[in-house]
C-alpha cells in the first residue's frame, strides 16, 4: 500500500512534474525555504522548571555554598584587626586639644600620643591603615576635581590644568600642581608606631611606605613631569595646593624617589574611596624573617602629628592595624551570607522534594495516557 | 501624523532635552560629549533605516518619472516621446498597447473601431480581468486618424478625489452642447492598456491629483493593544523617575543641611562660592534625571521594531501559510500589530470567497417552474473532490480506450465519467499555476455536464422554434427554454477574449505565452506533463467526435465536447488539443469556440456563461453595442445592445436591453436576486402561459428555497419585451440622466427602475460555491481557542444558515435564535425575550458548568434595528452570550458597523476577514483586518493588515503565530522594563552613599555599552525566537490561545510584579557587594566594576529563566554578550590610562579579576538575586501549572505518543460527552484549577472558572480512559 502510493508519487514527479518544474524555472516560486530556522523548528532544549527537574540544583547550590561560607567565615575570623579612633572628640581623648585648636593654616604641628594594647599578636605582615568616616570622597564634584593628564606628567596640563580642577586650579596666578579638590584635601596626618616593651622603653616599629599603591598607578598612571630628576625644576612655575604645607616635590623628604606625583601616599589618596567610611593603606609592617610575630601582643604607642581636620564635617579618624588573607581584610559578612544562602537553598530543596512527591507523581500519570 | 511617529518625536525630544541638560554645567552628570552617544547611535540607526527606504523610493520614483510616453506636441503637430514627469493637465497622451497609463485620461480615441479600449487594473485593485472603457461619445469624430487639433470642446470635470469607481465630467462643445462622461471613459493612471493597439486621451488629472495617487495614502498604521498598554507603563516609568529624582533632590538637600560646616570634599564653584542647599538640590533634581534616564526605555521602541521585523520575517516564511495554487505567501502589510494576532476574541468573517472558494459551479436550474437537478454534474463534482485526494494513485492508472462517454442512450456513464474527470482534472492541476491567476475558470466552472432531460427539451424546443420560424416568420414565441439560456449568455458583463489574442502579461506568466502558439510542435509533447492525459483524452474524443458528426444531432455532440475543450488559454494541453483537432473540426466556422476565454467581474457570471455554453449557447463576442451568441444550431445571432443597466447593491439586479436580430423587438433581460425580481413580475411570459404564470412563480420560488437550503446561490432570470414606444420615451429619460452631472447615479438608477417592471419569469439558477478546504476544522479550532466567530454575508438567510451548518458554525443541537422582523417593536421584544432566556439559563444553578449553545441568526433589516442606539446594548449583550452569530443580507456598511459596535461595546479585540470590496469597510474597522487574495480582486487585500490566500491559514496564523508573537513580545517588553529598572536602580542605591550627589560608580562608557551592546541583543533575540510551545501542540490544543486573550500575559500586575522583582534584584546586586566591601579601602570604580558584572550576569540569567526553548542561537547570543562584555571591559581598562578623566578605569577589571572575592561575590549575588524568581517559577509550575506549562509537558512526550494523545483527547471531545464548544484544558495535566501567575482580573477568572469545570469533566474522561 505504502509502496504503491510512493511509486505513484515518483511517477507523478517524473512526468507531470516536468511542466511545473518548467514553470518554476520561468517564474521564481515564492515558496519559502523549508529550513529548520525559517520554519522555527531549530532543535531546542526546552527546560521546564518544576520541582522534579530543579531539585538537584538546589541541593548542589546548598552543598557548594555552605562549605564556601564556612571557609570564608573561618578565614575572616583568622584575620586579626585592631582599630583605634584618635579623632579626639572626647575630652578624655589624648588628641582632644589638637582637634580643638586646629586650623589648616597653623604652622606649629600638634602632636598627640595614643597608647593602646594589643591582646593578640599579629603574625604575618601587618597593614596599617588610616580610616576616615563620613568623608564623602565619592561626591560627584569632588571625584571629578582632578586632572589625570597632569598627574600623568603631561607638561601642558601641568601649566594649564583642566577646568575640572576649579576652584583649585590656580593660586596667585600660578597653576596648582597637583590641581583639584582631591589633591588639595590630601590626608596629612603622620602616624608613628612604637612598641613599649615590658621595661617601658619604646621602640619604633619600622613602617614601610613603599608598595602601598597599585603597581600600575605608581608606574603607569602617575608620572612626574620631565622624568624624576630634579623635581623642583620640573615643577617650576607651579604653585602648591592651597592646603598643603610643602610643594609636591617635597612630599617625602626622606626618599627622593617617592616625591612629586609618584608619592605613594598621594597616589593612595587620589584613588577616591567608594563609600563615605573608608580606610586607606598607610604603611606596611613587614614580617621579620625570624619567627617572632610581627606585632607581639603588648603595649604600643601611636604618635600622631595631628594635621587633618575632620570635626568640621562630623568625621572620624582611625588607625587600623590588620593582617590580610586571600579574601582581603576582615569581613565576616560574605561567609555568613554564603552559609545563609546555602542553607536556604538546602531548605528549599527539601520543600521541593516534598512538593515533588505530592504533585509530580500525579502529573506523570496524567501525562501519559494508557 | 501617526502616533508612533509622534512618540518617536517625543522620544527624540526627551533625548535632546537630556543632552541639553548635560551641557548645563551645574547639572551635568557626565561629560556632555559622552552623553550624546546613545542619542547618536539610536538616531543613526533610525536615519540609516529611513535613508535606505528613501533611497529605494527615490529610485523607483525616478524610474517611474522617466518612463517614456507620447505626448502631443502642438508645435510638431504629432505625438512625440516625452517622459512621464512632463505630462500636464490638458495634454493629449497616446498610450500604446501594454503600456501603463501615465495620468488620468479622458478617452477620446482608440484604435478600435467601436471606440473601446480594454484596460487591466491590476495595478490599482489587483483585478486581472479586462475592463472596457469607451470613447467619450459625441465629442470627436472617430475617424481612423485622430487629430487632437480638432478637439475644441471645453472639458469640465469634478475636483480630484480618490474614488476609483466614480468620475463625473462633461465636455462643452463650441455649440454649447454638453456631453457627459463618467468613469467608463476614464483611463486611470496605473492601468495597463490591453487588446487595443493605441488609445488617445486627454489628461484630466496628472501627478498627485490622479485617482490612484490620491488612493495611495501610505502604509497603514495601527497601534497594537500591547503597545497601548506599554505606553501606559512608560508613563508609570516617568512617574517613577520623577519620584526617584525627587528623592535624590530631597536627600541632597537634607544631607547638605546636616553638614555643620563646609567639608573639604564639597567643591565650591570657580569663585569659591557654594550654592545654598535649596538651589543645589534643585540642580540635583536634573542631574538625577540625566543619571537615571535609562529608566525610560526609549531603546525599547527601537527594539520592538526590530523584533517585529523578525517576527514578520518568520510569519512570511512559514511554509504552512504558503499557497501552492496561487504561489503566494502570507503578506504582512501592517508591520506593527503582529502581537494582536494572539489576542483576538471575535472574528468577523465574510462568507463568499472567505469561507467558500468563490469558484462558482453551476449546479441546478429551474426553468418555467420545472427543476432540472443536473444529477450527473453533481456526481462529477463529488468525484472531482475525491479525486483531489487520490490524484497520484489515479494518475498511474493506464488510460483505457473507452466507449463514448456521454450519450443520451447510455445509462451507465459513471465510470467513464470518473475516468475522464480524473484525466482532465489532472491536466488542469498541472497547468494550475498559470491558470488560476488569469480568470475565473477552474475545471469546476468550465465543465458543466448538462442535464439530459433538459438537453432533450432544448433540442426539441430548438427544432420546433426553427421550424416555426421557417414556417411563419412572424412567430413571436421563442421557446422560454431557449430564452432562458439566451439570457444566461447575454445578461452579463462578461468580456470574451480569444486565446489567440491572449493579452500579454508584463510580469509572471511568460511561459504561458510560449504555449499560445497553436503550432507548438507535437514532438515536444512527450516531454511535457500532459502526455498521458493528452493521449488519453484524444482517444476518448475521437470516437465521440466521429459519432457526433455522423449522428444527426450535431449540436449535442458539440455540447459534450465543449466543456472539455474549453480550457484556459494559458493551458498547454487545451491548446495543443485544439491543434490536434483542427483537421476533424470541419463542420464549424473558423472561429471555434474552443479558444474562447471569459473574463467576468464576478465568478457567478462566468459560471452562468459557461453553463449556457454547455447547452450550446455560446457567447462569442461582446462589444459595447452588440453581443454575439452562437445557438446550439450553430447559427450566430448578433444582438444589438441598446443599454446595460449595471448591477448595484440597491437594486440587486442587472439588466441588459437588446434588440432581437430575428424579431427586431426590444427585449430586456434581467437577472438578480430572487426577492429583487419576484416583486417585479408582471404580465405572464406569453398569453398561452398566462394561466400557469402564477404557478410558475410559486414553483420557482419553491425551487429557489430548496436551492438556498442546499447552500446554493440563487439568481432569477426574467425577460421583458419592450414596445417601441415605451423604449423611445424611456430612452429620452435615460439620455438626460446620463448627461446629468448632478445627482447622476440616482437618476440613472431611477431610469433603470422605471424599465425593470412587469418582468416575466424565465427561471432560476443555483450556483454552488464550495467551502474551502478545512473550513469547518478551522472554525472549530478557532472556537475552541475561545474566539467567537461571526459570519456576515450578503446572502440569503437560508443559504447562510446552510453554510453555517456546513462549516460547523452552527451545530445540530444548537438553539438557534432566528431574528428576522419587520419593525422595531417586534425586534425589541425578540431581543428582550432572548436575553431573558439566556440570562435565566445562566443563572440556573444546574447550568453552572455548561454554556448554552445559542446561535443567533439575524438578517440585515433586523440588524439595522438592533444596532440602533437604544437597542444596541441589549443586542450586544445577547450576542455576547451566543456561541455564534450569523448575519445575512448585510451591506458593507452594516458589516463595519457591526464590527465597530462589538469592538467598542465589549472592548474586545476583533479581527475581520474578507476577500471582496464589500469587506473593505469591515476590514478597516476591525483591530486586525485580514484580506483573502481570492477571486474578487485585491481591494480587500489592499485594505488589510495581513493577506492570506486560504481561510484555513487563519488557524496557524492566529493559534501559532499569534500566540508566539504575543507571548514573545509581551515577555520581551516586560523584560526590557525589568532590565532598565534593575540596572538603573544600582545607581539609585549608590546615591544614598554619596550624599545624593549624582556620582556613578560605573564608568560612563561601560554604562552606555551595557545598554547598547552587552544586553541589547539577547532580549531582541528572545522577542524574535523564543518558542514557549511547539506549533504542533498549539494547533492540536487550540485552548492554549486563550492565555493571550483579554488581559493576557501582559497584565498590569505583571508589570508591577516585575518592577518589584527588579527592585529586589537591584537591592541584592547593590547591597551584597556593599556589605562585602564595607569599610574596606575599595575605590569607586573598583566597587562599580563587580556591580556591573554582577548585574550583567543577573540580567542575562534572568532572561535565561524566561527563555522557554534554548537553541544554538540563544546560546551564542547570550554567551557572546558575556564574552563581549569581558573583552570590551578588559581592553578598555588595559588601554585607557587617562582617556576618560574622572573615572579612569585603568587596570581595574584585571585587578578585580585577580581577586577571588570578585568571583565569590558574583556567584552569591547572582544566586540571591535570582533565587526568588526561580523558586517562584518552580513552585508555580509544580503546584499549579498554567495550561501553557501543561502543554509544555505534552510537548516533551515523543511525537507519536503526543499526537496519539491529542487525537484521543480531541476524539473524546468530539464524542459528545462534552459539547465541542466547551472550553477545556487538556485533560492531561492536573485537576487543579490553573492559577495564573498573578492575581487575576475578573475576566480572566471567568475563563479560569470555565476551565475548572472542564477539569471535572476531564476527570471523568480519564477514568473513562483507564477503564
Boltz contact constraints between the chains, C-beta under 6 A:
constraints:
  - contact:
      token1: [A, 8]
      token2: [B, 392]
      max_distance: 6.0
  - contact:
      token1: [A, 8]
      token2: [B, 393]
      max_distance: 6.0
  - contact:
      token1: [A, 8]
      token2: [B, 396]
      max_distance: 6.0
  - contact:
      token1: [A, 9]
      token2: [B, 392]
      max_distance: 6.0
  - contact:
      token1: [A, 11]
      token2: [B, 396]
      max_distance: 6.0
  - contact:
      token1: [A, 12]
      token2: [B, 392]
      max_distance: 6.0
  - contact:
      token1: [A, 12]
      token2: [B, 395]
      max_distance: 6.0
  - contact:
      token1: [A, 16]
      token2: [B, 430]
      max_distance: 6.0
  - contact:
      token1: [A, 16]
      token2: [B, 529]
      max_distance: 6.0
  - contact:
      token1: [A, 18]
      token2: [B, 529]
      max_distance: 6.0
  - contact:
      token1: [A, 19]
      token2: [B, 430]
      max_distance: 6.0
  - contact:
      token1: [A, 19]
      token2: [B, 528]
      max_distance: 6.0
  - contact:
      token1: [A, 19]
      token2: [B, 529]
      max_distance: 6.0
  - contact:
      token1: [A, 23]
      token2: [B, 433]
      max_distance: 6.0
  - contact:
      token1: [A, 23]
      token2: [B, 511]
      max_distance: 6.0
  - contact:
      token1: [A, 26]
      token2: [B, 511]
      max_distance: 6.0
  - contact:
      token1: [A, 27]
      token2: [B, 508]
      max_distance: 6.0
  - contact:
      token1: [A, 29]
      token2: [B, 327]
      max_distance: 6.0
  - contact:
      token1: [A, 30]
      token2: [B, 327]
      max_distance: 6.0
  - contact:
      token1: [A, 30]
      token2: [B, 329]
      max_distance: 6.0
  - contact:
      token1: [A, 31]
      token2: [B, 322]
      max_distance: 6.0
  - contact:
      token1: [A, 32]
      token2: [B, 317]
      max_distance: 6.0
  - contact:
      token1: [A, 32]
      token2: [B, 319]
      max_distance: 6.0
  - contact:
      token1: [A, 32]
      token2: [B, 322]
      max_distance: 6.0
  - contact:
      token1: [A, 34]
      token2: [B, 319]
      max_distance: 6.0
  - contact:
      token1: [A, 38]
      token2: [B, 317]
      max_distance: 6.0
  - contact:
      token1: [A, 39]
      token2: [B, 319]
      max_distance: 6.0
  - contact:
      token1: [A, 40]
      token2: [B, 314]
      max_distance: 6.0
  - contact:
      token1: [A, 42]
      token2: [B, 1111]
      max_distance: 6.0
  - contact:
      token1: [A, 44]
      token2: [B, 1109]
      max_distance: 6.0
  - contact:
      token1: [A, 44]
      token2: [B, 1110]
      max_distance: 6.0
  - contact:
      token1: [A, 44]
      token2: [B, 1111]
      max_distance: 6.0
  - contact:
      token1: [A, 45]
      token2: [B, 1110]
      max_distance: 6.0
  - contact:
      token1: [A, 46]
      token2: [B, 1109]
      max_distance: 6.0
  - contact:
      token1: [A, 48]
      token2: [B, 1192]
      max_distance: 6.0
  - contact:
      token1: [A, 49]
      token2: [B, 1177]
      max_distance: 6.0
  - contact:
      token1: [A, 49]
      token2: [B, 1178]
      max_distance: 6.0
  - contact:
      token1: [A, 49]
      token2: [B, 1181]
      max_distance: 6.0
  - contact:
      token1: [A, 50]
      token2: [B, 1181]
      max_distance: 6.0
  - contact:
      token1: [A, 50]
      token2: [B, 1182]
      max_distance: 6.0
  - contact:
      token1: [A, 51]
      token2: [B, 1178]
      max_distance: 6.0
  - contact:
      token1: [A, 51]
      token2: [B, 1182]
      max_distance: 6.0
  - contact:
      token1: [A, 54]
      token2: [B, 1178]
      max_distance: 6.0
  - contact:
      token1: [A, 136]
      token2: [B, 265]
      max_distance: 6.0
  - contact:
      token1: [A, 136]
      token2: [B, 995]
      max_distance: 6.0
  - contact:
      token1: [A, 138]
      token2: [B, 994]
      max_distance: 6.0
  - contact:
      token1: [A, 138]
      token2: [B, 999]
      max_distance: 6.0
  - contact:
      token1: [A, 138]
      token2: [B, 1084]
      max_distance: 6.0
  - contact:
      token1: [A, 139]
      token2: [B, 265]
      max_distance: 6.0
  - contact:
      token1: [A, 139]
      token2: [B, 995]
      max_distance: 6.0
  - contact:
      token1: [A, 139]
      token2: [B, 997]
      max_distance: 6.0
  - contact:
      token1: [A, 140]
      token2: [B, 997]
      max_distance: 6.0
  - contact:
      token1: [A, 140]
      token2: [B, 998]
      max_distance: 6.0
  - contact:
      token1: [A, 140]
      token2: [B, 999]
      max_distance: 6.0
  - contact:
      token1: [A, 141]
      token2: [B, 267]
      max_distance: 6.0
  - contact:
      token1: [A, 142]
      token2: [B, 265]
      max_distance: 6.0
  - contact:
      token1: [A, 142]
      token2: [B, 267]
      max_distance: 6.0
  - contact:
      token1: [A, 143]
      token2: [B, 999]
      max_distance: 6.0
  - contact:
      token1: [A, 143]
      token2: [B, 1142]
      max_distance: 6.0
  - contact:
      token1: [A, 144]
      token2: [B, 1142]
      max_distance: 6.0
  - contact:
      token1: [A, 145]
      token2: [B, 267]
      max_distance: 6.0
  - contact:
      token1: [A, 148]
      token2: [B, 1138]
      max_distance: 6.0
  - contact:
      token1: [A, 148]
      token2: [B, 1141]
      max_distance: 6.0
  - contact:
      token1: [A, 148]
      token2: [B, 1144]
      max_distance: 6.0
  - contact:
      token1: [A, 149]
      token2: [B, 1138]
      max_distance: 6.0
  - contact:
      token1: [A, 152]
      token2: [B, 1138]
      max_distance: 6.0
  - contact:
      token1: [A, 166]
      token2: [B, 270]
      max_distance: 6.0
  - contact:
      token1: [A, 167]
      token2: [B, 268]
      max_distance: 6.0
  - contact:
      token1: [A, 167]
      token2: [B, 270]
      max_distance: 6.0
  - contact:
      token1: [A, 167]
      token2: [B, 272]
      max_distance: 6.0
  - contact:
      token1: [A, 181]
      token2: [B, 267]
      max_distance: 6.0
  - contact:
      token1: [A, 185]
      token2: [B, 264]
      max_distance: 6.0
  - contact:
      token1: [A, 216]
      token2: [B, 1147]
      max_distance: 6.0
  - contact:
      token1: [A, 221]
      token2: [B, 1137]
      max_distance: 6.0
  - contact:
      token1: [A, 221]
      token2: [B, 1146]
      max_distance: 6.0
  - contact:
      token1: [A, 271]
      token2: [B, 1083]
      max_distance: 6.0
  - contact:
      token1: [A, 272]
      token2: [B, 1083]
      max_distance: 6.0
  - contact:
      token1: [A, 272]
      token2: [B, 1084]
      max_distance: 6.0
  - contact:
      token1: [A, 273]
      token2: [B, 1083]
      max_distance: 6.0
  - contact:
      token1: [A, 274]
      token2: [B, 1082]
      max_distance: 6.0
  - contact:
      token1: [A, 274]
      token2: [B, 1083]
      max_distance: 6.0
  - contact:
      token1: [A, 274]
      token2: [B, 1084]
      max_distance: 6.0
  - contact:
      token1: [A, 274]
      token2: [B, 1087]
      max_distance: 6.0
  - contact:
      token1: [A, 275]
      token2: [B, 993]
      max_distance: 6.0
  - contact:
      token1: [A, 277]
      token2: [B, 1079]
      max_distance: 6.0
  - contact:
      token1: [A, 279]
      token2: [B, 1081]
      max_distance: 6.0
  - contact:
      token1: [A, 280]
      token2: [B, 1081]
      max_distance: 6.0
  - contact:
      token1: [A, 281]
      token2: [B, 1081]
      max_distance: 6.0
  - contact:
      token1: [A, 312]
      token2: [B, 261]
      max_distance: 6.0
  - contact:
      token1: [A, 313]
      token2: [B, 259]
      max_distance: 6.0
  - contact:
      token1: [A, 313]
      token2: [B, 263]
      max_distance: 6.0
  - contact:
      token1: [A, 327]
      token2: [B, 1157]
      max_distance: 6.0
  - contact:
      token1: [A, 328]
      token2: [B, 1157]
      max_distance: 6.0
  - contact:
      token1: [A, 329]
      token2: [B, 1080]
      max_distance: 6.0
  - contact:
      token1: [A, 333]
      token2: [B, 1075]
      max_distance: 6.0
  - contact:
      token1: [A, 333]
      token2: [B, 1076]
      max_distance: 6.0
  - contact:
      token1: [A, 334]
      token2: [B, 1076]
      max_distance: 6.0
  - contact:
      token1: [A, 337]
      token2: [B, 1164]
      max_distance: 6.0
  - contact:
      token1: [A, 338]
      token2: [B, 1164]
      max_distance: 6.0
  - contact:
      token1: [A, 341]
      token2: [B, 1164]
      max_distance: 6.0
  - contact:
      token1: [A, 341]
      token2: [B, 1168]
      max_distance: 6.0
  - contact:
      token1: [A, 348]
      token2: [B, 1175]
      max_distance: 6.0
  - contact:
      token1: [A, 355]
      token2: [B, 1182]
      max_distance: 6.0
  - contact:
      token1: [A, 359]
      token2: [B, 1182]
      max_distance: 6.0
  - contact:
      token1: [A, 366]
      token2: [B, 1228]
      max_distance: 6.0
  - contact:
      token1: [A, 367]
      token2: [B, 1193]
      max_distance: 6.0
  - contact:
      token1: [A, 367]
      token2: [B, 1228]
      max_distance: 6.0
  - contact:
      token1: [A, 369]
      token2: [B, 1205]
      max_distance: 6.0
  - contact:
      token1: [A, 369]
      token2: [B, 1265]
      max_distance: 6.0
